[in-house]
């Protein structure tokens, strides 16, 4: 491939990205480090960030800024907040400032836009819009709830539901995924969810949130959260989740709460009391939910199949 061919390939790529591209893309198209230095030296490629370039003659644009921010970040990143709202056509929001969300611990590119870190930027929270990775409509609204007034989020949510840009089940799924911690704005979105589905019970802990997400992604129905313990002597106590029709209880143990012999003995007593009235209990560690969600879903599926046999 000649240098002319490489220049043409990179120009074609950049034209679909608001005139912007990054070093790794140039290398993938066949450019060498020497060629990159030469193009920068002659002004053919303008440096707008660390390893981020814009073709000469392309004016700075909002779309180009979005590509620069996303491509200039190592790891998983998505356009988010106000910028995502505009890309989705969510009412009442403009596109400023340029904002992206990256997984916690990912590199920051603050000079290219506002950067938000998230421990739970999940794969199904990101969609592609106009070639850009963007937080989904549900995730975008929940992110905005951290800084925007309730009334504005409520109007945007109802319009998104009315125009079918979002379904209530999609909204509830992301509320499930992000519940349980100290995330700002979650009280607002939980209230909005309950108002629209009166029977909805959001996860109260991170463990419950991870459990619900693992089961949903495994194709299983949503369990009943905070189900009353059915065993004698445990009146008023609750289990993390249950499938009442299958007489199946699910408990999630975390090291911080279940580390001593007293806790272990009490857990066994709860399980025995449940078994005495015909309920089976499955116990998982938070680590299972975080690192082996498919396995958790498989175990629950198997237990449900046994119960249905």
N, C-alpha and C positions, 0 to 999 in steps of 0.2 A: 504494500500500500504506500503510495507516495504521500509527501507532506500535503500536497493539494487535496488529496482524498481525505486525509485526516482532518484538515481544516474544514472541509465541506461537511464531514460527518459531525464534527463538534458544533458547527454553525446550525445544522439541522436540529440537533439535540437541544441546543440553547434556545432556538426560536420557539420551541414548544414549552419553554420554561421562563418566559419573560426575558430572554436574552441572557439568562444566568446559568452557570454550570459550576461544578467543583472539580478539584484536582483528580479525584479518583475516577470521575467520569471521563476526563480527558485521557487519562492513562488507559482506561478500558477501550477507548476508541483508537489507541495506537500511538498517542503522543508520548514523547520521551521527556525526562526532566529537563534536558537541554532545550528542547523545543518549547516547553512551557516558559522557561526563563527568557527565551528569545522573544516570544509573543508578548510577554509582559513588558520587556525592555522597549519594544517598539510601540507599545500602547495599543496593540491589537486586542489584547485582553486586559481589562482594567481590574485591578485587585480591589475587591469590596469587603473582604474578610479573610480570615486565615484559610487559605486554600479555596477561596470562593472568588469567582471571576464573572465579569460581565463583558459581552462582546462590544467592541468599539462601535459607536453609532446607535446603540440601544439606550434610550432614555430610562432613567429610574422609574419604575412603575410599582404600584401596590402588589400586583401579582408577582412581579420579579422579586420584591422584598420577601414575599411568602416563601417562594422557592429557595431563596438564599438562606433564610432562617432554618428551614427544614433540612435542606441538603448540607448546610454547614454544621450540622449537629451529628456527632457520633452516636450511634445507637438508635433506638426507637424514638421517633418524634412525630408530632402531628400538629397542624394548625389548630388553634383552640380559641376559646373565649369569644371576644367580639368579632375577630376575624373569621372564625368558624361560623358564627351566627350569620354573617353576611353571605358567605359561600352557600349556606343552606337556605338563604332567603327568609330567615327568622325575623319576624316583624319587630320594629322599634329599635334595632341595633345598627350601629355603623361599624365600619371595619377598622377603626383605630382603637388602641394601637395594634400593630402587628404582634401577635402572640403565638407561642407554641408551647406545647406541653411535652416534656421528656420523662422517661422513666427515672425514678429516683437514682441518683448516682451517675446519671448521664452527663456528658459534657455540656457546658453552658455557652451560649452565643449571645450574650446580652447586648453586644454592639449591633446585632442584626434584628433584635426585637425583644419583647418581654418574654422571659422564660419561666415557666412553672414546672416544678418537679412533682411527680406523683408516684407513689409506691404501687398504685393499681391502675396503670394505663394498660388495659387489657386489649387483646387483639380485636375482640368484637366491639370495642369502644371506638374503633377507628375505621373510617370508610374512605373511599377515594372520590374526590370531587374535582373535576376539571384537571385531572392529573396530579392533584395534591393529596397527601394523606391528611385527613381532617377528622377531628373528633365527631362522633355521631351526633344527631340532633339531641337525643336524650342526654348524652354526656355533656354536650355543650351547654344545655340549659342548667344542668346540675352544677357545672363549673361556674357559670355566671351567678348562680344563687349565692355564692360566697361573698359577692361584692354588690350585687344589685338588690333593690328593694323587692319585697315579696310581690307587690302588685304588678310590677313589670314582668317578673318571671311567670306569674299566673296568666297574664294576658298572652305572653308568647307561647306558653304551654297549650293553652286552649286553642289558639290559632293553629298551632302545629297539629293538634289532634283533629281540628275541624277540616284542615286541608289534606289530611292523611299523610303529612310529612313524617308523622310519628304515630305509633299506636300506644295505647295505655300499657299494654304488656311489655313493649320495648322500654318504656319509661320505668316501669316497675322493676324490670330486670337490672337496669343500671343502678337504680336506687338500692336494690339488694346488694349489688357488687360493692358499692361504696359506703354502705352503712356500717355501724359498729365502732367506728373510731371517733376522732375529735374533729373531723372535717367541717370547716365552716359552711354554713348554708344547708346542712343536712336536715335540720329541724324544719326549715321551710319546705324542702322538697318532700319530706315524709308527710307533713300535714297536707300538702297538695295531693299526694298520692292517696292518702286515706280518704280525703274528701271526694275523690273520684272513684274509688273502689272501697266502699265502707268496710269490707271484710279483710282488707289487706293489713297484715302485721309485718312491719319491717324488721329486719335483723337488729338485735340489740347489742351485739358484740361483733368484733371482727371475725371471730371463729364462726359464728352463725352466718355471716355474710359469705365467707369462703365456702361453707358447706352448701348453701343455697346455690351459689354459682357453680360449684362442682357438679351438683346433681342436675342443674339445668343444662349445662354443656354436655352432660352425659345422656341427655334425652329423657330424663326422668321428670315426673310431675313435681311441682313444688310441695314440700312437706308442710305440715302445720307446725309453726314455730311456738315455742313456750307452751307446749302441751301439758295439761295437768298430769302429774304422775299417777298411774292407776293403782299402785300398790298400797296395801294396808300399812298404816303407820307413816305414810308419806303424804297425807292430805295437805293441800296447800303448797306442796312442792311442785316444781315443773321440770320437764326435760327439755333439752335444746330443740329437738324436732321429733316429729312422729308421722307415721302413716297409719292413722287409727284403723282404717278398714282392714289393713294387713296385720294389725296388732304388732307393729314394729316401732321401736323407740330408737332414737339416735342421740348419742351424747358425744360431745367434743371435749377432750381433756387437754388442758394446757399445763405446761410445767410449773407456771407460776401459781396455779391454784390446786394442782393435783400432784404433789410431790411427796407427801408424807404418808406414813402407815395409816394414820387416822383417816385421811382422805380416801386411801385405797380401800380400807375396810368399809367405809360408809358407801362408797360406790358399789362394792359387792353386795351390800345389804339392799341398795336400791334395785340392783339387777335381779336379785333373788326374789324380792317382793313383787317386781313386775312379772317375773316368770311364773310366780305362784298363781297369778290371775290370767295367764295365757299370753303375756307379752314377751317378745324377744328384744334384747337390747344390743345394738351395735355401738362400739366405742372406737373413736378415732382420735388421733393426736392432731393438733394444729399443723404440725409438720407434714402429716399425711395430706391435709387439705391444700397446703401451699405447694408441696413438691410432687405429690402423686394423686392429683384430683381424679384422673381417669380410673385409678385403682379403687378409690373410694366409691365412685359411681358404680363400678362393676360389682363391688361387694353388696351395695344396697340393692342393685338390680337383681342379683342372685337371691337375696333374702326375700324380695318382693315376689319373685317367681315361685319360690318355695311356698310362700304364704298363699299364693293363688292356686297352687296345685291341688 
